[in-house]
Amino acid sequence: MWLYVGNLAYGASGADLRNLFSRYGAVDSAFVARELRTGRSKDYGFVSLADPKVGSAAITALNGHEIAGRALAVGAASAPPDHARYGAFR
């Protein structure tokens, strides 16, 4: 199950997402979209979880959860992200 995670702090990384979501279950992958030219975060990313039940629990727990003064927007992504479309990521 792919999740969209928006309103991230600009310093957030894929490792930060992995750590946050691993509290709810196994994370297959996590990345933050980045600007190609500057490498700066676009303030959103994606997380892949193998178990849809874990994904639903994470959405319920983390949507609106405040981190670094920003309320996360977490929801199911309609399709897996096209990494090339989102620029560099980490």
PyMOL Python script that loads the backbone (N, CA, C, O; Angstrom):
from pymol import cmd

cmd.read_pdbstr("""\
ATOM      1  N   MET A   1       0.846  -1.175   0.000  1.00  0.00           N
ATOM      2  CA  MET A   1       0.000   0.000   0.000  1.00  0.00           C
ATOM      3  C   MET A   1       0.896   1.245   0.000  1.00  0.00           C
ATOM      4  O   MET A   1       1.778   1.383   0.847  1.00  0.00           O
ATOM      5  N   TRP A   2       0.663   2.131  -0.941  1.00  0.00           N
ATOM      6  CA  TRP A   2       1.414   3.379  -1.005  1.00  0.00           C
ATOM      7  C   TRP A   2       0.663   4.479  -0.282  1.00  0.00           C
ATOM      8  O   TRP A   2      -0.546   4.634  -0.451  1.00  0.00           O
ATOM      9  N   LEU A   3       1.387   5.244   0.527  1.00  0.00           N
ATOM     10  CA  LEU A   3       0.811   6.381   1.232  1.00  0.00           C
ATOM     11  C   LEU A   3       1.481   7.667   0.771  1.00  0.00           C
ATOM     12  O   LEU A   3       2.692   7.711   0.556  1.00  0.00           O
ATOM     13  N   TYR A   4       0.681   8.701   0.626  1.00  0.00           N
ATOM     14  CA  TYR A   4       1.181  10.048   0.361  1.00  0.00           C
ATOM     15  C   TYR A   4       1.354  10.726   1.718  1.00  0.00           C
ATOM     16  O   TYR A   4       0.485  10.613   2.583  1.00  0.00           O
ATOM     17  N   VAL A   5       2.472  11.430   1.908  1.00  0.00           N
ATOM     18  CA  VAL A   5       2.718  12.161   3.154  1.00  0.00           C
ATOM     19  C   VAL A   5       3.066  13.594   2.767  1.00  0.00           C
ATOM     20  O   VAL A   5       4.121  13.846   2.185  1.00  0.00           O
ATOM     21  N   GLY A   6       2.190  14.518   3.087  1.00  0.00           N
ATOM     22  CA  GLY A   6       2.392  15.913   2.727  1.00  0.00           C
ATOM     23  C   GLY A   6       2.619  16.800   3.928  1.00  0.00           C
ATOM     24  O   GLY A   6       2.416  16.397   5.073  1.00  0.00           O
ATOM     25  N   ASN A   7       3.048  18.024   3.638  1.00  0.00           N
ATOM     26  CA  ASN A   7       3.317  19.057   4.638  1.00  0.00           C
ATOM     27  C   ASN A   7       4.482  18.681   5.545  1.00  0.00           C
ATOM     28  O   ASN A   7       4.476  18.969   6.742  1.00  0.00           O
ATOM     29  N   LEU A   8       5.480  18.032   4.952  1.00  0.00           N
ATOM     30  CA  LEU A   8       6.687  17.667   5.698  1.00  0.00           C
ATOM     31  C   LEU A   8       7.557  18.889   5.948  1.00  0.00           C
ATOM     32  O   LEU A   8       7.506  19.864   5.198  1.00  0.00           O
ATOM     33  N   ALA A   9       8.343  18.828   6.991  1.00  0.00           N
ATOM     34  CA  ALA A   9       9.359  19.853   7.219  1.00  0.00           C
ATOM     35  C   ALA A   9      10.358  19.764   6.068  1.00  0.00           C
ATOM     36  O   ALA A   9      10.628  18.673   5.567  1.00  0.00           O
ATOM     37  N   TYR A  10      10.907  20.900   5.647  1.00  0.00           N
ATOM     38  CA  TYR A  10      11.796  20.910   4.490  1.00  0.00           C
ATOM     39  C   TYR A  10      13.081  20.125   4.709  1.00  0.00           C
ATOM     40  O   TYR A  10      13.742  19.774   3.731  1.00  0.00           O
ATOM     41  N   GLY A  11      13.458  19.839   5.930  1.00  0.00           N
ATOM     42  CA  GLY A  11      14.651  19.049   6.198  1.00  0.00           C
ATOM     43  C   GLY A  11      14.396  17.558   6.293  1.00  0.00           C
ATOM     44  O   GLY A  11      15.326  16.793   6.550  1.00  0.00           O
ATOM     45  N   ALA A  12      13.155  17.126   6.090  1.00  0.00           N
ATOM     46  CA  ALA A  12      12.808  15.712   6.238  1.00  0.00           C
ATOM     47  C   ALA A  12      13.463  14.864   5.151  1.00  0.00           C
ATOM     48  O   ALA A  12      13.680  15.321   4.029  1.00  0.00           O
ATOM     49  N   SER A  13      13.770  13.619   5.510  1.00  0.00           N
ATOM     50  CA  SER A  13      14.378  12.685   4.564  1.00  0.00           C
ATOM     51  C   SER A  13      13.559  11.394   4.516  1.00  0.00           C
ATOM     52  O   SER A  13      12.648  11.183   5.317  1.00  0.00           O
ATOM     53  N   GLY A  14      13.905  10.545   3.562  1.00  0.00           N
ATOM     54  CA  GLY A  14      13.267   9.240   3.476  1.00  0.00           C
ATOM     55  C   GLY A  14      13.496   8.426   4.742  1.00  0.00           C
ATOM     56  O   GLY A  14      12.614   7.683   5.175  1.00  0.00           O
ATOM     57  N   ALA A  15      14.674   8.564   5.335  1.00  0.00           N
ATOM     58  CA  ALA A  15      14.967   7.853   6.585  1.00  0.00           C
ATOM     59  C   ALA A  15      14.039   8.325   7.707  1.00  0.00           C
ATOM     60  O   ALA A  15      13.606   7.525   8.536  1.00  0.00           O
ATOM     61  N   ASP A  16      13.737   9.617   7.730  1.00  0.00           N
ATOM     62  CA  ASP A  16      12.807  10.129   8.739  1.00  0.00           C
ATOM     63  C   ASP A  16      11.430   9.510   8.558  1.00  0.00           C
ATOM     64  O   ASP A  16      10.785   9.118   9.531  1.00  0.00           O
ATOM     65  N   LEU A  17      10.982   9.422   7.311  1.00  0.00           N
ATOM     66  CA  LEU A  17       9.677   8.796   7.042  1.00  0.00           C
ATOM     67  C   LEU A  17       9.691   7.331   7.437  1.00  0.00           C
ATOM     68  O   LEU A  17       8.748   6.837   8.056  1.00  0.00           O
ATOM     69  N   ARG A  18      10.756   6.640   7.080  1.00  0.00           N
ATOM     70  CA  ARG A  18      10.871   5.212   7.425  1.00  0.00           C
ATOM     71  C   ARG A  18      10.789   5.022   8.942  1.00  0.00           C
ATOM     72  O   ARG A  18      10.082   4.135   9.420  1.00  0.00           O
ATOM     73  N   ASN A  19      11.503   5.844   9.688  1.00  0.00           N
ATOM     74  CA  ASN A  19      11.482   5.745  11.153  1.00  0.00           C
ATOM     75  C   ASN A  19      10.096   6.030  11.705  1.00  0.00           C
ATOM     76  O   ASN A  19       9.630   5.328  12.603  1.00  0.00           O
ATOM     77  N   LEU A  20       9.439   7.041  11.185  1.00  0.00           N
ATOM     78  CA  LEU A  20       8.110   7.409  11.675  1.00  0.00           C
ATOM     79  C   LEU A  20       7.089   6.306  11.409  1.00  0.00           C
ATOM     80  O   LEU A  20       6.330   5.929  12.302  1.00  0.00           O
ATOM     81  N   PHE A  21       7.071   5.791  10.184  1.00  0.00           N
ATOM     82  CA  PHE A  21       6.055   4.805   9.815  1.00  0.00           C
ATOM     83  C   PHE A  21       6.375   3.397  10.298  1.00  0.00           C
ATOM     84  O   PHE A  21       5.471   2.568  10.396  1.00  0.00           O
ATOM     85  N   SER A  22       7.623   3.106  10.598  1.00  0.00           N
ATOM     86  CA  SER A  22       7.974   1.762  11.074  1.00  0.00           C
ATOM     87  C   SER A  22       7.400   1.477  12.454  1.00  0.00           C
ATOM     88  O   SER A  22       7.391   0.326  12.890  1.00  0.00           O
ATOM     89  N   ARG A  23       6.930   2.488  13.135  1.00  0.00           N
ATOM     90  CA  ARG A  23       6.248   2.272  14.430  1.00  0.00           C
ATOM     91  C   ARG A  23       4.959   1.475  14.257  1.00  0.00           C
ATOM     92  O   ARG A  23       4.463   0.872  15.209  1.00  0.00           O
ATOM     93  N   TYR A  24       4.420   1.475  13.039  1.00  0.00           N
ATOM     94  CA  TYR A  24       3.131   0.825  12.772  1.00  0.00           C
ATOM     95  C   TYR A  24       3.276  -0.500  12.042  1.00  0.00           C
ATOM     96  O   TYR A  24       2.323  -1.278  11.985  1.00  0.00           O
ATOM     97  N   GLY A  25       4.454  -0.771  11.482  1.00  0.00           N
ATOM     98  CA  GLY A  25       4.681  -2.017  10.774  1.00  0.00           C
ATOM     99  C   GLY A  25       5.851  -1.885   9.817  1.00  0.00           C
ATOM    100  O   GLY A  25       6.525  -0.856   9.770  1.00  0.00           O
ATOM    101  N   ALA A  26       6.080  -2.947   9.054  1.00  0.00           N
ATOM    102  CA  ALA A  26       7.222  -2.989   8.136  1.00  0.00           C
ATOM    103  C   ALA A  26       7.044  -1.996   6.993  1.00  0.00           C
ATOM    104  O   ALA A  26       5.998  -1.950   6.347  1.00  0.00           O
ATOM    105  N   VAL A  27       8.089  -1.202   6.756  1.00  0.00           N
ATOM    106  CA  VAL A  27       8.108  -0.227   5.668  1.00  0.00           C
ATOM    107  C   VAL A  27       8.947  -0.811   4.527  1.00  0.00           C
ATOM    108  O   VAL A  27      10.111  -1.162   4.719  1.00  0.00           O
ATOM    109  N   ASP A  28       8.346  -0.908   3.341  1.00  0.00           N
ATOM    110  CA  ASP A  28       9.078  -1.417   2.176  1.00  0.00           C
ATOM    111  C   ASP A  28       9.999  -0.339   1.605  1.00  0.00           C
ATOM    112  O   ASP A  28      11.153  -0.619   1.281  1.00  0.00           O
ATOM    113  N   SER A  29       9.501   0.878   1.483  1.00  0.00           N
ATOM    114  CA  SER A  29      10.325   1.978   0.992  1.00  0.00           C
ATOM    115  C   SER A  29       9.710   3.304   1.429  1.00  0.00           C
ATOM    116  O   SER A  29       8.523   3.393   1.744  1.00  0.00           O
ATOM    117  N   ALA A  30      10.555   4.324   1.434  1.00  0.00           N
ATOM    118  CA  ALA A  30      10.104   5.666   1.807  1.00  0.00           C
ATOM    119  C   ALA A  30      11.022   6.675   1.138  1.00  0.00           C
ATOM    120  O   ALA A  30      12.240   6.501   1.131  1.00  0.00           O
ATOM    121  N   PHE A  31      10.442   7.729   0.575  1.00  0.00           N
ATOM    122  CA  PHE A  31      11.265   8.782  -0.002  1.00  0.00           C
ATOM    123  C   PHE A  31      10.554  10.123   0.056  1.00  0.00           C
ATOM    124  O   PHE A  31       9.327  10.199   0.116  1.00  0.00           O
ATOM    125  N   VAL A  32      11.351  11.165   0.036  1.00  0.00           N
ATOM    126  CA  VAL A  32      10.864  12.537   0.000  1.00  0.00           C
ATOM    127  C   VAL A  32      11.198  13.092  -1.373  1.00  0.00           C
ATOM    128  O   VAL A  32      12.336  12.973  -1.827  1.00  0.00           O
ATOM    129  N   ALA A  33      10.228  13.695  -2.039  1.00  0.00           N
ATOM    130  CA  ALA A  33      10.460  14.300  -3.354  1.00  0.00           C
ATOM    131  C   ALA A  33      11.358  15.519  -3.196  1.00  0.00           C
ATOM    132  O   ALA A  33      11.245  16.272  -2.229  1.00  0.00           O
ATOM    133  N   ARG A  34      12.249  15.698  -4.162  1.00  0.00           N
ATOM    134  CA  ARG A  34      13.216  16.791  -4.122  1.00  0.00           C
ATOM    135  C   ARG A  34      13.234  17.543  -5.449  1.00  0.00           C
ATOM    136  O   ARG A  34      12.949  16.975  -6.502  1.00  0.00           O
ATOM    137  N   GLU A  35      13.572  18.828  -5.381  1.00  0.00           N
ATOM    138  CA  GLU A  35      13.785  19.631  -6.580  1.00  0.00           C
ATOM    139  C   GLU A  35      15.030  19.105  -7.284  1.00  0.00           C
ATOM    140  O   GLU A  35      16.039  18.826  -6.636  1.00  0.00           O
ATOM    141  N   LEU A  36      14.964  18.972  -8.592  1.00  0.00           N
ATOM    142  CA  LEU A  36      16.110  18.446  -9.334  1.00  0.00           C
ATOM    143  C   LEU A  36      17.312  19.383  -9.278  1.00  0.00           C
ATOM    144  O   LEU A  36      18.438  18.928  -9.077  1.00  0.00           O
ATOM    145  N   ARG A  37      17.093  20.669  -9.451  1.00  0.00           N
ATOM    146  CA  ARG A  37      18.218  21.603  -9.509  1.00  0.00           C
ATOM    147  C   ARG A  37      18.823  21.907  -8.152  1.00  0.00           C
ATOM    148  O   ARG A  37      20.044  21.988  -8.019  1.00  0.00           O
ATOM    149  N   THR A  38      17.979  22.076  -7.142  1.00  0.00           N
ATOM    150  CA  THR A  38      18.479  22.513  -5.838  1.00  0.00           C
ATOM    151  C   THR A  38      18.636  21.386  -4.832  1.00  0.00           C
ATOM    152  O   THR A  38      19.393  21.524  -3.871  1.00  0.00           O
ATOM    153  N   GLY A  39      17.937  20.274  -5.031  1.00  0.00           N
ATOM    154  CA  GLY A  39      17.950  19.184  -4.065  1.00  0.00           C
ATOM    155  C   GLY A  39      17.076  19.455  -2.858  1.00  0.00           C
ATOM    156  O   GLY A  39      17.016  18.641  -1.937  1.00  0.00           O
ATOM    157  N   ARG A  40      16.395  20.592  -2.854  1.00  0.00           N
ATOM    158  CA  ARG A  40      15.533  20.958  -1.721  1.00  0.00           C
ATOM    159  C   ARG A  40      14.243  20.140  -1.743  1.00  0.00           C
ATOM    160  O   ARG A  40      13.702  19.829  -2.805  1.00  0.00           O
ATOM    161  N   SER A  41      13.769  19.802  -0.555  1.00  0.00           N
ATOM    162  CA  SER A  41      12.542  19.043  -0.403  1.00  0.00           C
ATOM    163  C   SER A  41      11.355  19.799  -0.991  1.00  0.00           C
ATOM    164  O   SER A  41      11.264  21.023  -0.889  1.00  0.00           O
ATOM    165  N   LYS A  42      10.455  19.048  -1.604  1.00  0.00           N
ATOM    166  CA  LYS A  42       9.204  19.620  -2.097  1.00  0.00           C
ATOM    167  C   LYS A  42       8.132  19.544  -1.013  1.00  0.00           C
ATOM    168  O   LYS A  42       6.977  19.871  -1.286  1.00  0.00           O
ATOM    169  N   ASP A  43       8.458  19.142   0.158  1.00  0.00           N
ATOM    170  CA  ASP A  43       7.627  19.028   1.359  1.00  0.00           C
ATOM    171  C   ASP A  43       6.605  17.896   1.318  1.00  0.00           C
ATOM    172  O   ASP A  43       5.626  17.919   2.064  1.00  0.00           O
ATOM    173  N   TYR A  44       6.826  16.901   0.450  1.00  0.00           N
ATOM    174  CA  TYR A  44       5.967  15.723   0.464  1.00  0.00           C
ATOM    175  C   TYR A  44       6.785  14.498   0.055  1.00  0.00           C
ATOM    176  O   TYR A  44       7.869  14.605  -0.518  1.00  0.00           O
ATOM    177  N   GLY A  45       6.227  13.341   0.369  1.00  0.00           N
ATOM    178  CA  GLY A  45       6.905  12.109   0.018  1.00  0.00           C
ATOM    179  C   GLY A  45       5.926  10.952  -0.028  1.00  0.00           C
ATOM    180  O   GLY A  45       4.714  11.145   0.056  1.00  0.00           O
ATOM    181  N   PHE A  46       6.460   9.753  -0.163  1.00  0.00           N
ATOM    182  CA  PHE A  46       5.652   8.545  -0.254  1.00  0.00           C
ATOM    183  C   PHE A  46       6.265   7.446   0.598  1.00  0.00           C
ATOM    184  O   PHE A  46       7.482   7.370   0.767  1.00  0.00           O
ATOM    185  N   VAL A  47       5.400   6.603   1.128  1.00  0.00           N
ATOM    186  CA  VAL A  47       5.820   5.463   1.941  1.00  0.00           C
ATOM    187  C   VAL A  47       5.080   4.235   1.423  1.00  0.00           C
ATOM    188  O   VAL A  47       3.882   4.299   1.151  1.00  0.00           O
ATOM    189  N   SER A  48       5.782   3.131   1.288  1.00  0.00           N
ATOM    190  CA  SER A  48       5.172   1.873   0.871  1.00  0.00           C
ATOM    191  C   SER A  48       5.165   0.910   2.053  1.00  0.00           C
ATOM    192  O   SER A  48       6.197   0.654   2.673  1.00  0.00           O
ATOM    193  N   LEU A  49       3.988   0.386   2.348  1.00  0.00           N
ATOM    194  CA  LEU A  49       3.798  -0.591   3.424  1.00  0.00           C
ATOM    195  C   LEU A  49       3.197  -1.860   2.820  1.00  0.00           C
ATOM    196  O   LEU A  49       2.275  -1.782   2.008  1.00  0.00           O
ATOM    197  N   ALA A  50       3.705  -3.008   3.204  1.00  0.00           N
ATOM    198  CA  ALA A  50       3.234  -4.273   2.632  1.00  0.00           C
ATOM    199  C   ALA A  50       1.810  -4.620   3.061  1.00  0.00           C
ATOM    200  O   ALA A  50       1.050  -5.197   2.282  1.00  0.00           O
ATOM    201  N   ASP A  51       1.454  -4.281   4.266  1.00  0.00           N
ATOM    202  CA  ASP A  51       0.162  -4.685   4.831  1.00  0.00           C
ATOM    203  C   ASP A  51      -0.821  -3.505   4.828  1.00  0.00           C
ATOM    204  O   ASP A  51      -0.565  -2.498   5.488  1.00  0.00           O
ATOM    205  N   PRO A  52      -1.938  -3.611   4.098  1.00  0.00           N
ATOM    206  CA  PRO A  52      -2.921  -2.534   4.070  1.00  0.00           C
ATOM    207  C   PRO A  52      -3.487  -2.175   5.452  1.00  0.00           C
ATOM    208  O   PRO A  52      -3.844  -1.021   5.691  1.00  0.00           O
ATOM    209  N   LYS A  53      -3.570  -3.151   6.358  1.00  0.00           N
ATOM    210  CA  LYS A  53      -4.051  -2.860   7.713  1.00  0.00           C
ATOM    211  C   LYS A  53      -3.082  -1.930   8.430  1.00  0.00           C
ATOM    212  O   LYS A  53      -3.503  -1.031   9.157  1.00  0.00           O
ATOM    213  N   VAL A  54      -1.794  -2.143   8.228  1.00  0.00           N
ATOM    214  CA  VAL A  54      -0.773  -1.272   8.811  1.00  0.00           C
ATOM    215  C   VAL A  54      -0.898   0.124   8.212  1.00  0.00           C
ATOM    216  O   VAL A  54      -0.797   1.124   8.923  1.00  0.00           O
ATOM    217  N   GLY A  55      -1.119   0.186   6.893  1.00  0.00           N
ATOM    218  CA  GLY A  55      -1.301   1.474   6.236  1.00  0.00           C
ATOM    219  C   GLY A  55      -2.486   2.239   6.781  1.00  0.00           C
ATOM    220  O   GLY A  55      -2.389   3.441   7.027  1.00  0.00           O
ATOM    221  N   SER A  56      -3.600   1.562   6.971  1.00  0.00           N
ATOM    222  CA  SER A  56      -4.796   2.209   7.522  1.00  0.00           C
ATOM    223  C   SER A  56      -4.549   2.713   8.938  1.00  0.00           C
ATOM    224  O   SER A  56      -4.984   3.808   9.295  1.00  0.00           O
ATOM    225  N   ALA A  57      -3.856   1.924   9.740  1.00  0.00           N
ATOM    226  CA  ALA A  57      -3.546   2.339  11.113  1.00  0.00           C
ATOM    227  C   ALA A  57      -2.630   3.561  11.112  1.00  0.00           C
ATOM    228  O   ALA A  57      -2.810   4.479  11.913  1.00  0.00           O
ATOM    229  N   ALA A  58      -1.646   3.569  10.209  1.00  0.00           N
ATOM    230  CA  ALA A  58      -0.723   4.708  10.126  1.00  0.00           C
ATOM    231  C   ALA A  58      -1.444   5.969   9.676  1.00  0.00           C
ATOM    232  O   ALA A  58      -1.175   7.052  10.195  1.00  0.00           O
ATOM    233  N   ILE A  59      -2.353   5.845   8.719  1.00  0.00           N
ATOM    234  CA  ILE A  59      -3.134   7.005   8.270  1.00  0.00           C
ATOM    235  C   ILE A  59      -3.927   7.578   9.430  1.00  0.00           C
ATOM    236  O   ILE A  59      -3.910   8.786   9.663  1.00  0.00           O
ATOM    237  N   THR A  60      -4.621   6.714  10.157  1.00  0.00           N
ATOM    238  CA  THR A  60      -5.434   7.156  11.288  1.00  0.00           C
ATOM    239  C   THR A  60      -4.580   7.842  12.350  1.00  0.00           C
ATOM    240  O   THR A  60      -4.976   8.870  12.899  1.00  0.00           O
ATOM    241  N   ALA A  61      -3.426   7.283  12.635  1.00  0.00           N
ATOM    242  CA  ALA A  61      -2.568   7.814  13.700  1.00  0.00           C
ATOM    243  C   ALA A  61      -1.818   9.080  13.291  1.00  0.00           C
ATOM    244  O   ALA A  61      -1.622   9.974  14.114  1.00  0.00           O
ATOM    245  N   LEU A  62      -1.399   9.162  12.032  1.00  0.00           N
ATOM    246  CA  LEU A  62      -0.470  10.230  11.656  1.00  0.00           C
ATOM    247  C   LEU A  62      -1.089  11.380  10.869  1.00  0.00           C
ATOM    248  O   LEU A  62      -0.487  12.452  10.798  1.00  0.00           O
ATOM    249  N   ASN A  63      -2.263  11.199  10.278  1.00  0.00           N
ATOM    250  CA  ASN A  63      -2.890  12.302   9.557  1.00  0.00           C
ATOM    251  C   ASN A  63      -3.243  13.405  10.554  1.00  0.00           C
ATOM    252  O   ASN A  63      -4.025  13.189  11.480  1.00  0.00           O
ATOM    253  N   GLY A  64      -2.665  14.577  10.360  1.00  0.00           N
ATOM    254  CA  GLY A  64      -2.876  15.698  11.277  1.00  0.00           C
ATOM    255  C   GLY A  64      -1.874  15.747  12.416  1.00  0.00           C
ATOM    256  O   GLY A  64      -1.848  16.718  13.172  1.00  0.00           O
ATOM    257  N   HIS A  65      -1.048  14.714  12.554  1.00  0.00           N
ATOM    258  CA  HIS A  65      -0.022  14.672  13.604  1.00  0.00           C
ATOM    259  C   HIS A  65       1.004  15.769  13.339  1.00  0.00           C
ATOM    260  O   HIS A  65       1.491  15.906  12.217  1.00  0.00           O
ATOM    261  N   GLU A  66       1.327  16.535  14.347  1.00  0.00           N
ATOM    262  CA  GLU A  66       2.245  17.651  14.177  1.00  0.00           C
ATOM    263  C   GLU A  66       3.696  17.238  14.421  1.00  0.00           C
ATOM    264  O   GLU A  66       4.033  16.642  15.444  1.00  0.00           O
ATOM    265  N   ILE A  67       4.537  17.574  13.453  1.00  0.00           N
ATOM    266  CA  ILE A  67       5.978  17.353  13.564  1.00  0.00           C
ATOM    267  C   ILE A  67       6.666  18.629  13.097  1.00  0.00           C
ATOM    268  O   ILE A  67       6.391  19.134  12.009  1.00  0.00           O
ATOM    269  N   ALA A  68       7.554  19.139  13.923  1.00  0.00           N
ATOM    270  CA  ALA A  68       8.299  20.366  13.613  1.00  0.00           C
ATOM    271  C   ALA A  68       7.363  21.517  13.277  1.00  0.00           C
ATOM    272  O   ALA A  68       7.646  22.322  12.390  1.00  0.00           O
ATOM    273  N   GLY A  69       6.240  21.590  13.995  1.00  0.00           N
ATOM    274  CA  GLY A  69       5.303  22.689  13.807  1.00  0.00           C
ATOM    275  C   GLY A  69       4.423  22.569  12.579  1.00  0.00           C
ATOM    276  O   GLY A  69       3.737  23.527  12.222  1.00  0.00           O
ATOM    277  N   ARG A  70       4.423  21.415  11.923  1.00  0.00           N
ATOM    278  CA  ARG A  70       3.617  21.218  10.714  1.00  0.00           C
ATOM    279  C   ARG A  70       2.739  19.988  10.874  1.00  0.00           C
ATOM    280  O   ARG A  70       3.217  18.926  11.275  1.00  0.00           O
ATOM    281  N   ALA A  71       1.457  20.128  10.560  1.00  0.00           N
ATOM    282  CA  ALA A  71       0.518  19.013  10.646  1.00  0.00           C
ATOM    283  C   ALA A  71       0.622  18.178   9.375  1.00  0.00           C
ATOM    284  O   ALA A  71       0.386  18.679   8.276  1.00  0.00           O
ATOM    285  N   LEU A  72       0.976  16.905   9.528  1.00  0.00           N
ATOM    286  CA  LEU A  72       1.125  16.015   8.381  1.00  0.00           C
ATOM    287  C   LEU A  72      -0.216  15.763   7.705  1.00  0.00           C
ATOM    288  O   LEU A  72      -1.258  15.710   8.358  1.00  0.00           O
ATOM    289  N   ALA A  73      -0.172  15.612   6.400  1.00  0.00           N
ATOM    290  CA  ALA A  73      -1.323  15.178   5.612  1.00  0.00           C
ATOM    291  C   ALA A  73      -0.974  13.787   5.097  1.00  0.00           C
ATOM    292  O   ALA A  73      -0.116  13.645   4.226  1.00  0.00           O
ATOM    293  N   VAL A  74      -1.628  12.768   5.625  1.00  0.00           N
ATOM    294  CA  VAL A  74      -1.304  11.379   5.272  1.00  0.00           C
ATOM    295  C   VAL A  74      -2.555  10.722   4.709  1.00  0.00           C
ATOM    296  O   VAL A  74      -3.629  10.793   5.306  1.00  0.00           O
ATOM    297  N   GLY A  75      -2.407  10.084   3.558  1.00  0.00           N
ATOM    298  CA  GLY A  75      -3.526   9.396   2.936  1.00  0.00           C
ATOM    299  C   GLY A  75      -3.030   8.353   1.965  1.00  0.00           C
ATOM    300  O   GLY A  75      -1.843   8.296   1.642  1.00  0.00           O
ATOM    301  N   ALA A  76      -3.954   7.524   1.499  1.00  0.00           N
ATOM    302  CA  ALA A  76      -3.599   6.487   0.524  1.00  0.00           C
ATOM    303  C   ALA A  76      -3.298   7.148  -0.812  1.00  0.00           C
ATOM    304  O   ALA A  76      -4.039   8.018  -1.269  1.00  0.00           O
ATOM    305  N   ALA A  77      -2.205   6.728  -1.429  1.00  0.00           N
ATOM    306  CA  ALA A  77      -1.867   7.214  -2.767  1.00  0.00           C
ATOM    307  C   ALA A  77      -2.645   6.374  -3.774  1.00  0.00           C
ATOM    308  O   ALA A  77      -2.787   5.164  -3.596  1.00  0.00           O
ATOM    309  N   SER A  78      -3.143   7.001  -4.817  1.00  0.00           N
ATOM    310  CA  SER A  78      -3.971   6.283  -5.782  1.00  0.00           C
ATOM    311  C   SER A  78      -3.156   5.299  -6.625  1.00  0.00           C
ATOM    312  O   SER A  78      -3.702   4.325  -7.142  1.00  0.00           O
ATOM    313  N   ALA A  79      -1.856   5.551  -6.762  1.00  0.00           N
ATOM    314  CA  ALA A  79      -0.983   4.658  -7.530  1.00  0.00           C
ATOM    315  C   ALA A  79       0.439   4.814  -7.011  1.00  0.00           C
ATOM    316  O   ALA A  79       0.766   5.829  -6.395  1.00  0.00           O
ATOM    317  N   PRO A  80       1.280   3.828  -7.252  1.00  0.00           N
ATOM    318  CA  PRO A  80       2.677   3.987  -6.843  1.00  0.00           C
ATOM    319  C   PRO A  80       3.289   5.200  -7.538  1.00  0.00           C
ATOM    320  O   PRO A  80       2.989   5.460  -8.703  1.00  0.00           O
ATOM    321  N   PRO A  81       4.136   5.937  -6.841  1.00  0.00           N
ATOM    322  CA  PRO A  81       4.726   7.132  -7.450  1.00  0.00           C
ATOM    323  C   PRO A  81       5.719   6.776  -8.549  1.00  0.00           C
ATOM    324  O   PRO A  81       6.405   5.757  -8.483  1.00  0.00           O
ATOM    325  N   ASP A  82       5.780   7.630  -9.550  1.00  0.00           N
ATOM    326  CA  ASP A  82       6.771   7.520 -10.616  1.00  0.00           C
ATOM    327  C   ASP A  82       7.984   8.306 -10.140  1.00  0.00           C
ATOM    328  O   ASP A  82       7.989   9.536 -10.189  1.00  0.00           O
ATOM    329  N   HIS A  83       9.015   7.598  -9.677  1.00  0.00           N
ATOM    330  CA  HIS A  83      10.176   8.258  -9.072  1.00  0.00           C
ATOM    331  C   HIS A  83      10.782   9.318  -9.979  1.00  0.00           C
ATOM    332  O   HIS A  83      11.209  10.368  -9.498  1.00  0.00           O
ATOM    333  N   ALA A  84      10.827   9.066 -11.264  1.00  0.00           N
ATOM    334  CA  ALA A  84      11.430  10.030 -12.184  1.00  0.00           C
ATOM    335  C   ALA A  84      10.642  11.353 -12.182  1.00  0.00           C
ATOM    336  O   ALA A  84      11.227  12.425 -12.337  1.00  0.00           O
ATOM    337  N   ARG A  85       9.349  11.270 -12.012  1.00  0.00           N
ATOM    338  CA  ARG A  85       8.499  12.465 -12.017  1.00  0.00           C
ATOM    339  C   ARG A  85       8.759  13.352 -10.799  1.00  0.00           C
ATOM    340  O   ARG A  85       8.563  14.566 -10.865  1.00  0.00           O
ATOM    341  N   TYR A  86       9.191  12.766  -9.709  1.00  0.00           N
ATOM    342  CA  TYR A  86       9.357  13.518  -8.460  1.00  0.00           C
ATOM    343  C   TYR A  86      10.784  13.994  -8.235  1.00  0.00           C
ATOM    344  O   TYR A  86      11.131  14.415  -7.132  1.00  0.00           O
ATOM    345  N   GLY A  87      11.597  13.932  -9.252  1.00  0.00           N
ATOM    346  CA  GLY A  87      12.956  14.442  -9.132  1.00  0.00           C
ATOM    347  C   GLY A  87      13.821  13.553  -8.268  1.00  0.00           C
ATOM    348  O   GLY A  87      13.535  12.373  -8.064  1.00  0.00           O
ATOM    349  N   ALA A  88      14.865  14.140  -7.777  1.00  0.00           N
ATOM    350  CA  ALA A  88      15.769  13.401  -6.902  1.00  0.00           C
ATOM    351  C   ALA A  88      15.044  13.098  -5.611  1.00  0.00           C
ATOM    352  O   ALA A  88      14.160  13.851  -5.202  1.00  0.00           O
ATOM    353  N   PHE A  89      15.402  12.025  -4.975  1.00  0.00           N
ATOM    354  CA  PHE A  89      14.781  11.696  -3.699  1.00  0.00           C
ATOM    355  C   PHE A  89      15.786  10.972  -2.833  1.00  0.00           C
ATOM    356  O   PHE A  89      16.772  10.421  -3.321  1.00  0.00           O
ATOM    357  N   ARG A  90      15.519  10.983  -1.547  1.00  0.00           N
ATOM    358  CA  ARG A  90      16.338  10.242  -0.596  1.00  0.00           C
ATOM    359  C   ARG A  90      15.541   9.936   0.631  1.00  0.00           C
ATOM    360  O   ARG A  90      16.054   9.312   1.560  1.00  0.00           O
TER     361      ARG A  90
END
""", "prot")
cmd.dss("prot")
cmd.show_as("cartoon", "prot")
cmd.util.cbc("prot")
cmd.orient("prot")
